[in-house]
Amino acid sequence: MRWLTGFPARHDTYLIWPREGEPALLTQLFNHVPNAKRVSVVADTRWGGEDSGAAAADVLRERSITRGRVGLVGRVPYTDHAKLIERLPDVNWVGAGKGYLSLRLAKSEEEIDWLRRGAEFTDAAMAALAEAAAPGVSEHELAAAIESAYTRAGGEHGIHFLSGTPMDAPQSYVPAQTQTTRRLGAGDAVICELSAGVGGYAGQIHRLIAVGREPTNLYRRLYDVALKAYQQIVDVLRAGATVKDVLDASDFIAAEGLTVCDDLLHGYGMGYLPPVVRTRATAHRDQAPEDFVFQKNMAVVVQPNVVDPASGAGLQLGNLLVVGESGEESLQKFPIAFLVK
């Protein structure tokens, strides 16, 4: 929605885009409409009425779209879908999400410039986290430091997933989506996944911080494997490379007796996009096919999250990258290192 209109929808929002004629943007809630009109590039931006599904059907009828095929992109609530069918019984509703996503994979030069700005905000967030991490600091205080690094400069919140866990007795192996009141102690590791941006375009970064002491042998080994996986994936990333190349570069993780929890790689830029790639040993049913081909100017996040099943220890390392003709460019400039505070 934001990619096409500039409006960051928070509640039920429909964009009606006819093959001929002008589009219309319908949004909830009523008090959100003034802001929607201010930021949307769609001239016909209005309230979605008391019934969003009925309002969308009415706009289609206004545009004389009462039969033929209409594509649906995104999740449509059951009640709204039922209303569309009731009011427009001669329309053939078709899922159009796959084709829509394919339009978003390769970025324009303008989009890459926006991603660069988002990556700068994200690097600032990582620097603030590294500065704040110390014994006695709570996870909530870490989150406050992260957000303050970019909000005063106009940056937007993306995510700040993070966990602090004792390296000698690991309790977390992937960055957590919610923070706790737990305070860091000497011998903790902080694992994180941070995104901040502007205009909907965010960076993404993953780093490791050892608090109050050097990394343990186990965490050093996990870091070395994650770094090797990151580097080997980056080495094969270029226009024309395939998901098979990425999987070949990461097969050694399982041979080391280790696994992953999060994706190795996923598409990015205005959201979480294809291809989504895990290791062959951990692939989900909807894994991107091995013959998927990377295109020039695709934005991807390479982020191996290496986990030791025996101990429950894990960490994550990654950056936002742009695929080029002969290689990749990392938009994240914060140094790759196992930081020690």
N, C-alpha and C positions, 0 to 999 in steps of 0.2 A: 504493500500500500504506500509506504513512504517513498519507495523507489520511483513510483509513477506520479505521485502527487506532492511530495514534500511534507505530507501530514503524518505525524507519528500516532497512529490510531491506538486508543486505549480501551475502547469498548466496541460494540457491534458497529462495523463500518463496511459499507458496500461502495465499490466503484463500478459504475455502469459505463462500459466503453464500447459504443456501437461501431460497426465497420464504417459507417458514414455518419457525420454529424458530431456534435460535441459531447464529451463525457459528462457525467454527473457523479458527485461524491456525496454520499449520505452517511452521516455519523451520529452516534450517541455520545454523550448525553446532551440535552438541550443547552446546558450552560457551557459546553465545550465548543459549540458552533462558532461563536465569535472568534476564538483562537484558530479554529479550523479554516475559517474564511481568510484569516490574516496570513497563514503560512501555506495554504494549499495553492498550487498552480492551476487548479481546475476552477474555472470561472463559476460554474454551477455547483457550488458547495452549500449544502443545506442540512437541516435536521432530518434524521431518519424516521421521525414521527413516533407515534406510540407503539407501532408494530414495524420493526425493521424489515422483515420479510415482505410484508404487504407494501411498504414504501418502495422497496426495490422492484417489486412486480409492477407497481404503478408507474415508475419511471420507464420501465421497459415498454409499457403500453403507450406512454407519452411519445416514445420514440418509434412507435408502430412496430415494435418487435413482439409479435404475438404468435409466431410460428417459426419453424426452422430450428437450427441448432444454436444454442447459447452455451458458451464455455463457462465452467465454474473453476475458479482458482482459489485454493485455500479451504479451510474448514467452514462448512455452513451448518449452523445449528439445525437439529432435526425439525424443530417447530417452524423455523424460517423456510427450510426446504419444502415442508408440507404446504406452506402458504404460497410459495412460488408455483408449485404444481397445481394447487387449487385455482389460482387466479389466471394461470397461463397453461391450460391443459394441452394445448397444441404445440408447445415448445418441447424440443428434444434436448434435455440437459446433458451436457457432455463434460467429463473431467478434462481440464486443459492444463493442469498443473505441471506435467512433465515438459510440455512444450514451452511453457512460460519460464520454467527454471533454466532451460537451455539457453534462453536469451540473456540470462544474467551471469553466466559463467565467465565469459571473457569480458574484461573491464575496458571501458574507454580510457583514454589518457586523462580526461577530466576526473573520472572516478578514481584512478590511481593517485592523482594529486590529493583528493580528499582522503584516501586511505593513508597517504603519507602523513597528513596532519593528524589523523587518528592515531597513527603509530607513535608520533611524537608525544601526544598526551599519554599514551600507554607507557612509553619509556619513562615519562615523568612519574607516573604512578608506581612503576617498579623501583625507581630510585628512592621514592618516599618510603616504600615498604622496607627497602634495605636499610635506610637510615633509622627507621622507627623500631626495627626488630631488636629487642634486647630483653634480658631477664626481667620479669616483673610486668611486662607490657601485655595487656589482654588482646585477644583477637579482635574485639570491637574497637579497641584503640588503634590497632593496625589498619582496620577498614577506614577509620576516620582519617588517618594520615594519607591513605591511598586517595580517597575522594578529594581531599583538600588540595592535592597536588595539581589538579586540572580544573576544578570547578571555577576557581577565581579567574581563570583565563578563558572561560567560556566552553570548556570541555564538557561532554555529556557522559553520564554514567553508562557503562556497559555491564561488566561483571567484576566482582572481586571475590573469587572462590579461593579460599585458603584454609590451611590446617597447620597447627603447631602440634608436634608429636615427639615424645622422647625417642631418641635414636636407639637407646638401649632396650626399650620396650615399646615398639611401634604400635600405635593405636589408629593410624590413618595412613592410607597408601595412595589416595587421590585427593586433590583439593576439594574441600567441602563447600557446598553452595550456601550454607548458613554458618555464621560465626557464633562463638560461644563466649562465656565469661572467663574461660580458661586463660591463665597467664603463662607466658613463656618462662621456661626454666633453663638453666645452663645444661647443655647437652640435648636441647631440642633441635629438630629440623623443621623449617617452615617451607611448605610446598604451596605453590600458588598458580592461579590462572587469572590473568588480569586483562581487561579490555576497557578502554576509554576512547571517545571519539568526538566527532562533530558532524552534524548533518546526517546522522545515521551511519556514518562510515567510521568504524572503530579498528584499532589495532588489536593484537593479541600476543601475549608473552607468557612464558612459563620459566621460572627460575627456582633455585634451591638456596636456602640460607641455613647455615649451621650457627646456632646461637651459643655463645659462651665457651665453645671448645671446638677442636678440629673434628671433621666428619669421622665416624667410625669406619672400620674396614668394610662392613656390609654396605653402608651408604655410599662409600667411595666406589665400591664395585658397581652398585646400581647406577651411579652417575656415569661411570665410564661406559657402561653398556648403553645407557640412554644417549650419551654423546656420540658414540659410534653409530647408533641407529639413526640419529638426526643427521650426521654428516653423510652417511651412505645414502640416505634418502635424498638429501639435498644434491648429492653428486649426480644422481640420475634424473633430476627434475629439469626438464626443458620441453619446449614445444615438440610434440611427436612422441614423447615418452608415454608409457602405459602404466596402468595400475599394477600389472605384472612386474614391471621393473621395481616399483616401490615394495611389493611383497617380497621379491627376491632379495632386496637390500635389507629386509628386516627378519628374514627367516631364522637368522642366527640367535634371536632372542629366545626362542623356544629351546634351541640346542644348548643354551646356557642354563636351562632349568628355570627360566623366568617367564613371565607372562605380561600382559597389559590389561588395564581396566578401561581406559579411555581410547579414543581413536588414535591411530598413528598419524593420520592426515585427514583433513576435511577441507572442502571448498569454503570460501569466506567472502565477505564484502556485502554489507546490507543483509547480514544474517548468515545462518548455517546452511551451506549449500553442498551439492554433490561435487566431487565424489567423496564418499565417506569410506575410509579404509581402515580396517583393523588387520592384525596378523592373520595368516592362514589358519593358525591354530585356534583363534578366538573369533573368527568371522561370524557376523550375524547373517540372517537369511537375506537381508536387504543390502548386503555388501556390494559396492560398486563392482561391475564385471571386470575381469582382468584385462580385457581388450579396450577398456575406456582409455581414450587418448587425451593427454593434456594439451591445451591450446595456449598460444601466446597470449599474455595478459590475463591469464587466469590467476586469481588470488587464492592462495591456500595457506592453511596453518599446518606446519609440521610440528608434532607435539608428542613424541614417544613418552608414554607413562609406564615406566618399567617397574614391575612388582615382583617381589619374592614371595611365592605362596607359602613357604615354610614359616617365615617370620612375620608376615603381614606388613613388611616394610615396602615402601614405594615412593617414587618421586617422578617429576615431570619436567621436561625440558623442551622449549619450542619458541617459534617465531612466526610472524606473518610474512609470507613471501609472495613475490610476483614472478610468474613463469615467463622466461624469455626464450628467444630463438636458440641460444647456445648455453643456457643455464638459468639461474634464478637470481633474484635480488631480494635480500632481506630488508623489509621496511623497518624492522626493529633494530635499533642501533645500540641498545644497552648490551654491555659485554656478556658473552657466554662464559659463565664461570660458576663453580660451586662457592658461593659467597660465605665467608666466615666472619661473624660479628662478635 
